[in-house]
Amino acid sequence: VKVPPKLSISNLMGALKGKIALKLFSKYPHLRKNKMWGNHFWQRGYFVDSVGVNEEIIRRYVRHQEKVERQEQAQLALD
């Protein structure tokens, strides 16, 4: 994705995630009923690399997000 420097990446990601979630919920209504995500379709974070793709950094980020997701699911199970 090419983004002009004047556009905030966080605003772009928020809008993108929001629009995609609404379209998915519209097409697949059963996803709304799935409480696996704690009433949210996406995780809070996102990854942006402004220079080029560094595979190891992406792998570390994904591993970290999986760890965070497991911790959040464990916390939801306790609630």
Distance bins in CASP14 RR format, pairs under 12 A and 6 or more apart:
PFRMAT RR
TARGET T0000
AUTHOR 0000-0000-0000
RMODE 2
METHOD distances of the structure
MODEL  1
1 7 0 0 0 0 0 1 0 0 0 0 0
1 9 0 0 0 0 1 0 0 0 0 0 0
1 12 0 0 0 0 1 0 0 0 0 0 0
1 13 0 0 0 0 1 0 0 0 0 0 0
1 16 0 0 0 0 1 0 0 0 0 0 0
1 46 0 0 0 0 0 1 0 0 0 0 0
1 48 0 0 0 0 1 0 0 0 0 0 0
1 49 0 0 0 0 0 1 0 0 0 0 0
1 50 0 0 0 0 0 1 0 0 0 0 0
2 9 0 0 0 0 0 1 0 0 0 0 0
2 12 0 0 0 0 0 1 0 0 0 0 0
2 50 0 0 0 0 0 1 0 0 0 0 0
3 9 1 0 0 1 0 0 0 0 0 0 0
3 10 0 0 0 0 0 1 0 0 0 0 0
3 11 0 0 0 0 0 1 0 0 0 0 0
3 12 1 0 0 1 0 0 0 0 0 0 0
3 13 0 0 0 0 1 0 0 0 0 0 0
3 15 0 0 0 0 0 1 0 0 0 0 0
3 16 0 0 0 0 0 1 0 0 0 0 0
3 48 0 0 0 0 1 0 0 0 0 0 0
3 50 0 0 0 0 1 0 0 0 0 0 0
4 12 0 0 0 0 1 0 0 0 0 0 0
5 12 0 0 0 0 0 1 0 0 0 0 0
5 50 0 0 0 0 0 1 0 0 0 0 0
6 12 0 0 0 0 0 1 0 0 0 0 0
7 13 0 0 0 0 0 1 0 0 0 0 0
7 14 0 0 0 0 0 1 0 0 0 0 0
7 15 0 0 0 0 1 0 0 0 0 0 0
7 16 0 0 0 0 0 1 0 0 0 0 0
8 14 0 0 0 0 1 0 0 0 0 0 0
8 15 0 0 0 0 1 0 0 0 0 0 0
8 48 0 0 0 0 0 1 0 0 0 0 0
9 15 0 0 0 0 0 1 0 0 0 0 0
9 16 0 0 0 0 0 1 0 0 0 0 0
9 45 0 0 0 0 0 1 0 0 0 0 0
9 46 0 0 0 0 1 0 0 0 0 0 0
9 47 0 0 0 0 0 1 0 0 0 0 0
9 48 1 0 1 0 0 0 0 0 0 0 0
9 49 0 0 0 0 0 1 0 0 0 0 0
9 50 0 0 0 0 1 0 0 0 0 0 0
10 16 0 0 0 0 0 1 0 0 0 0 0
10 17 0 0 0 0 0 1 0 0 0 0 0
10 44 0 0 0 0 0 1 0 0 0 0 0
10 45 0 0 0 0 1 0 0 0 0 0 0
10 46 0 0 0 0 1 0 0 0 0 0 0
10 48 0 0 0 0 1 0 0 0 0 0 0
11 17 0 0 0 0 0 1 0 0 0 0 0
11 18 0 0 0 0 0 1 0 0 0 0 0
11 46 0 0 0 0 0 1 0 0 0 0 0
12 18 0 0 0 0 0 1 0 0 0 0 0
12 19 0 0 0 0 0 1 0 0 0 0 0
12 46 0 0 0 0 1 0 0 0 0 0 0
12 48 0 0 0 0 1 0 0 0 0 0 0
13 19 0 0 0 0 0 1 0 0 0 0 0
13 20 0 0 0 0 0 1 0 0 0 0 0
13 42 0 0 0 0 1 0 0 0 0 0 0
13 43 0 0 0 0 0 1 0 0 0 0 0
13 44 0 0 0 0 0 1 0 0 0 0 0
13 45 1 0 0 1 0 0 0 0 0 0 0
13 46 1 0 1 0 0 0 0 0 0 0 0
13 47 0 0 0 0 1 0 0 0 0 0 0
13 48 1 0 0 1 0 0 0 0 0 0 0
14 20 0 0 0 0 1 0 0 0 0 0 0
14 21 0 0 0 0 1 0 0 0 0 0 0
14 22 0 0 0 0 0 1 0 0 0 0 0
14 40 0 0 0 0 0 1 0 0 0 0 0
14 41 0 0 0 0 0 1 0 0 0 0 0
14 42 0 0 0 0 1 0 0 0 0 0 0
14 44 0 0 0 0 0 1 0 0 0 0 0
14 45 0 0 0 0 1 0 0 0 0 0 0
14 46 0 0 0 0 1 0 0 0 0 0 0
15 21 0 0 0 0 0 1 0 0 0 0 0
15 22 0 0 0 0 0 1 0 0 0 0 0
15 46 0 0 0 0 0 1 0 0 0 0 0
16 22 0 0 0 0 0 1 0 0 0 0 0
16 23 0 0 0 0 0 1 0 0 0 0 0
16 42 0 0 0 0 1 0 0 0 0 0 0
16 46 0 0 0 0 1 0 0 0 0 0 0
16 48 0 0 0 0 0 1 0 0 0 0 0
17 23 0 0 0 0 0 1 0 0 0 0 0
17 24 0 0 0 0 0 1 0 0 0 0 0
17 40 0 0 0 0 1 0 0 0 0 0 0
17 41 1 0 0 1 0 0 0 0 0 0 0
17 42 1 0 1 0 0 0 0 0 0 0 0
17 43 0 0 0 0 1 0 0 0 0 0 0
17 44 0 0 0 0 1 0 0 0 0 0 0
17 45 0 0 0 0 1 0 0 0 0 0 0
17 46 1 0 0 1 0 0 0 0 0 0 0
18 24 0 0 0 0 1 0 0 0 0 0 0
18 25 0 0 0 0 1 0 0 0 0 0 0
18 26 0 0 0 0 0 1 0 0 0 0 0
18 40 0 0 0 0 0 1 0 0 0 0 0
18 41 1 0 0 1 0 0 0 0 0 0 0
18 42 1 0 0 1 0 0 0 0 0 0 0
18 46 0 0 0 0 0 1 0 0 0 0 0
19 25 0 0 0 0 0 1 0 0 0 0 0
19 26 0 0 0 0 0 1 0 0 0 0 0
19 41 0 0 0 0 0 1 0 0 0 0 0
19 42 0 0 0 0 0 1 0 0 0 0 0
20 26 0 0 0 0 0 1 0 0 0 0 0
20 27 0 0 0 0 0 1 0 0 0 0 0
20 28 0 0 0 0 0 1 0 0 0 0 0
20 31 0 0 0 0 0 1 0 0 0 0 0
20 41 0 0 0 0 1 0 0 0 0 0 0
20 42 0 0 0 0 1 0 0 0 0 0 0
21 27 0 0 0 0 0 1 0 0 0 0 0
21 28 0 0 0 0 0 1 0 0 0 0 0
21 31 0 0 0 0 1 0 0 0 0 0 0
21 32 0 0 0 0 1 0 0 0 0 0 0
21 37 0 0 0 0 1 0 0 0 0 0 0
21 39 0 0 0 0 0 1 0 0 0 0 0
21 40 0 0 0 0 1 0 0 0 0 0 0
21 41 1 0 1 0 0 0 0 0 0 0 0
21 42 1 0 0 1 0 0 0 0 0 0 0
21 43 0 0 0 0 0 1 0 0 0 0 0
22 28 0 0 0 0 0 1 0 0 0 0 0
22 29 0 0 0 0 0 1 0 0 0 0 0
22 31 0 0 0 0 0 1 0 0 0 0 0
22 32 0 0 0 0 0 1 0 0 0 0 0
22 41 0 0 0 0 1 0 0 0 0 0 0
22 42 0 0 0 0 0 1 0 0 0 0 0
23 29 0 0 0 0 0 1 0 0 0 0 0
23 31 0 0 0 0 0 1 0 0 0 0 0
23 41 0 0 0 0 0 1 0 0 0 0 0
24 30 0 0 0 0 0 1 0 0 0 0 0
24 31 1 0 1 0 0 0 0 0 0 0 0
24 32 0 0 0 0 1 0 0 0 0 0 0
24 34 0 0 0 0 0 1 0 0 0 0 0
24 37 0 0 0 0 0 1 0 0 0 0 0
24 41 1 0 0 1 0 0 0 0 0 0 0
24 42 0 0 0 0 0 1 0 0 0 0 0
25 31 1 0 1 0 0 0 0 0 0 0 0
25 32 1 0 1 0 0 0 0 0 0 0 0
25 33 0 0 0 0 1 0 0 0 0 0 0
25 34 0 0 0 0 0 1 0 0 0 0 0
25 37 0 0 0 0 0 1 0 0 0 0 0
25 39 0 0 0 0 0 1 0 0 0 0 0
25 40 0 0 0 0 0 1 0 0 0 0 0
25 41 1 0 0 1 0 0 0 0 0 0 0
25 42 0 0 0 0 0 1 0 0 0 0 0
26 32 0 0 0 0 1 0 0 0 0 0 0
28 34 0 0 0 0 1 0 0 0 0 0 0
28 41 0 0 0 0 0 1 0 0 0 0 0
30 36 0 0 0 0 0 1 0 0 0 0 0
31 37 0 0 0 0 1 0 0 0 0 0 0
31 39 0 0 0 0 0 1 0 0 0 0 0
31 40 0 0 0 0 0 1 0 0 0 0 0
31 41 1 0 0 1 0 0 0 0 0 0 0
31 42 0 0 0 0 0 1 0 0 0 0 0
32 38 0 0 0 0 0 1 0 0 0 0 0
32 39 0 0 0 0 1 0 0 0 0 0 0
32 40 0 0 0 0 0 1 0 0 0 0 0
32 41 0 0 0 0 1 0 0 0 0 0 0
33 39 0 0 0 0 0 1 0 0 0 0 0
34 40 0 0 0 0 0 1 0 0 0 0 0
34 41 0 0 0 0 1 0 0 0 0 0 0
35 41 0 0 0 0 0 1 0 0 0 0 0
35 72 0 0 0 0 0 1 0 0 0 0 0
35 73 0 0 0 0 0 1 0 0 0 0 0
35 76 1 0 0 1 0 0 0 0 0 0 0
35 77 0 0 0 0 0 1 0 0 0 0 0
35 79 0 0 0 0 0 1 0 0 0 0 0
36 43 0 0 0 0 0 1 0 0 0 0 0
36 69 0 0 0 0 1 0 0 0 0 0 0
36 70 0 0 0 0 0 1 0 0 0 0 0
36 72 0 0 0 0 0 1 0 0 0 0 0
36 73 1 0 0 1 0 0 0 0 0 0 0
36 76 0 0 0 0 1 0 0 0 0 0 0
36 77 0 0 0 0 0 1 0 0 0 0 0
37 43 0 0 0 0 1 0 0 0 0 0 0
37 44 0 0 0 0 0 1 0 0 0 0 0
37 69 0 0 0 0 1 0 0 0 0 0 0
37 72 0 0 0 0 1 0 0 0 0 0 0
37 73 0 0 0 0 1 0 0 0 0 0 0
37 76 0 0 0 0 1 0 0 0 0 0 0
38 44 0 0 0 0 0 1 0 0 0 0 0
38 69 0 0 0 0 0 1 0 0 0 0 0
38 72 1 0 0 1 0 0 0 0 0 0 0
38 73 0 0 0 0 1 0 0 0 0 0 0
38 75 0 0 0 0 1 0 0 0 0 0 0
38 76 1 0 0 1 0 0 0 0 0 0 0
38 77 0 0 0 0 0 1 0 0 0 0 0
38 79 0 0 0 0 1 0 0 0 0 0 0
39 72 0 0 0 0 0 1 0 0 0 0 0
39 76 0 0 0 0 0 1 0 0 0 0 0
40 69 0 0 0 0 0 1 0 0 0 0 0
40 72 0 0 0 0 1 0 0 0 0 0 0
40 76 0 0 0 0 0 1 0 0 0 0 0
42 65 0 0 0 0 0 1 0 0 0 0 0
42 69 0 0 0 0 0 1 0 0 0 0 0
43 61 0 0 0 0 0 1 0 0 0 0 0
43 62 0 0 0 0 0 1 0 0 0 0 0
43 64 0 0 0 0 0 1 0 0 0 0 0
43 65 1 0 0 1 0 0 0 0 0 0 0
43 66 0 0 0 0 1 0 0 0 0 0 0
43 67 0 0 0 0 0 1 0 0 0 0 0
43 68 1 0 0 1 0 0 0 0 0 0 0
43 69 1 0 0 1 0 0 0 0 0 0 0
43 70 0 0 0 0 0 1 0 0 0 0 0
43 71 0 0 0 0 0 1 0 0 0 0 0
43 72 0 0 0 0 1 0 0 0 0 0 0
43 73 0 0 0 0 0 1 0 0 0 0 0
44 65 0 0 0 0 1 0 0 0 0 0 0
44 68 0 0 0 0 1 0 0 0 0 0 0
44 69 0 0 0 0 0 1 0 0 0 0 0
44 72 0 0 0 0 1 0 0 0 0 0 0
45 61 0 0 0 0 1 0 0 0 0 0 0
45 62 0 0 0 0 0 1 0 0 0 0 0
45 64 0 0 0 0 0 1 0 0 0 0 0
45 65 1 0 0 1 0 0 0 0 0 0 0
45 68 0 0 0 0 1 0 0 0 0 0 0
45 69 0 0 0 0 0 1 0 0 0 0 0
46 61 0 0 0 0 1 0 0 0 0 0 0
46 62 0 0 0 0 0 1 0 0 0 0 0
46 65 0 0 0 0 1 0 0 0 0 0 0
47 53 0 0 0 0 0 1 0 0 0 0 0
47 54 0 0 0 0 0 1 0 0 0 0 0
47 57 0 0 0 0 1 0 0 0 0 0 0
47 58 1 0 0 1 0 0 0 0 0 0 0
47 59 0 0 0 0 0 1 0 0 0 0 0
47 60 0 0 0 0 0 1 0 0 0 0 0
47 61 1 0 1 0 0 0 0 0 0 0 0
47 62 0 0 0 0 1 0 0 0 0 0 0
47 64 0 0 0 0 1 0 0 0 0 0 0
47 65 0 0 0 0 1 0 0 0 0 0 0
48 57 0 0 0 0 0 1 0 0 0 0 0
48 58 0 0 0 0 0 1 0 0 0 0 0
48 61 0 0 0 0 0 1 0 0 0 0 0
49 55 0 0 0 0 0 1 0 0 0 0 0
49 56 0 0 0 0 0 1 0 0 0 0 0
49 57 1 0 0 1 0 0 0 0 0 0 0
49 58 1 0 0 1 0 0 0 0 0 0 0
49 61 0 0 0 0 1 0 0 0 0 0 0
51 57 0 0 0 0 0 1 0 0 0 0 0
52 58 0 0 0 0 0 1 0 0 0 0 0
53 59 0 0 0 0 0 1 0 0 0 0 0
53 61 0 0 0 0 0 1 0 0 0 0 0
54 60 0 0 0 0 1 0 0 0 0 0 0
54 61 0 0 0 0 1 0 0 0 0 0 0
55 61 0 0 0 0 0 1 0 0 0 0 0
55 62 0 0 0 0 0 1 0 0 0 0 0
56 62 0 0 0 0 0 1 0 0 0 0 0
56 63 0 0 0 0 0 1 0 0 0 0 0
57 63 0 0 0 0 0 1 0 0 0 0 0
57 64 0 0 0 0 0 1 0 0 0 0 0
58 64 0 0 0 0 0 1 0 0 0 0 0
58 65 0 0 0 0 0 1 0 0 0 0 0
59 65 0 0 0 0 0 1 0 0 0 0 0
59 66 0 0 0 0 0 1 0 0 0 0 0
60 66 0 0 0 0 0 1 0 0 0 0 0
60 67 0 0 0 0 0 1 0 0 0 0 0
61 67 0 0 0 0 0 1 0 0 0 0 0
61 68 0 0 0 0 0 1 0 0 0 0 0
62 68 0 0 0 0 0 1 0 0 0 0 0
62 69 0 0 0 0 0 1 0 0 0 0 0
63 69 0 0 0 0 0 1 0 0 0 0 0
63 70 0 0 0 0 0 1 0 0 0 0 0
64 70 0 0 0 0 0 1 0 0 0 0 0
64 71 0 0 0 0 0 1 0 0 0 0 0
65 71 0 0 0 0 0 1 0 0 0 0 0
65 72 0 0 0 0 0 1 0 0 0 0 0
66 72 0 0 0 0 0 1 0 0 0 0 0
66 73 0 0 0 0 0 1 0 0 0 0 0
67 73 0 0 0 0 0 1 0 0 0 0 0
67 74 0 0 0 0 0 1 0 0 0 0 0
68 74 0 0 0 0 0 1 0 0 0 0 0
68 75 0 0 0 0 0 1 0 0 0 0 0
69 75 0 0 0 0 0 1 0 0 0 0 0
69 76 0 0 0 0 0 1 0 0 0 0 0
70 76 0 0 0 0 0 1 0 0 0 0 0
70 77 0 0 0 0 0 1 0 0 0 0 0
71 77 0 0 0 0 0 1 0 0 0 0 0
71 78 0 0 0 0 0 1 0 0 0 0 0
72 78 0 0 0 0 0 1 0 0 0 0 0
72 79 0 0 0 0 0 1 0 0 0 0 0
73 79 0 0 0 0 0 1 0 0 0 0 0
END
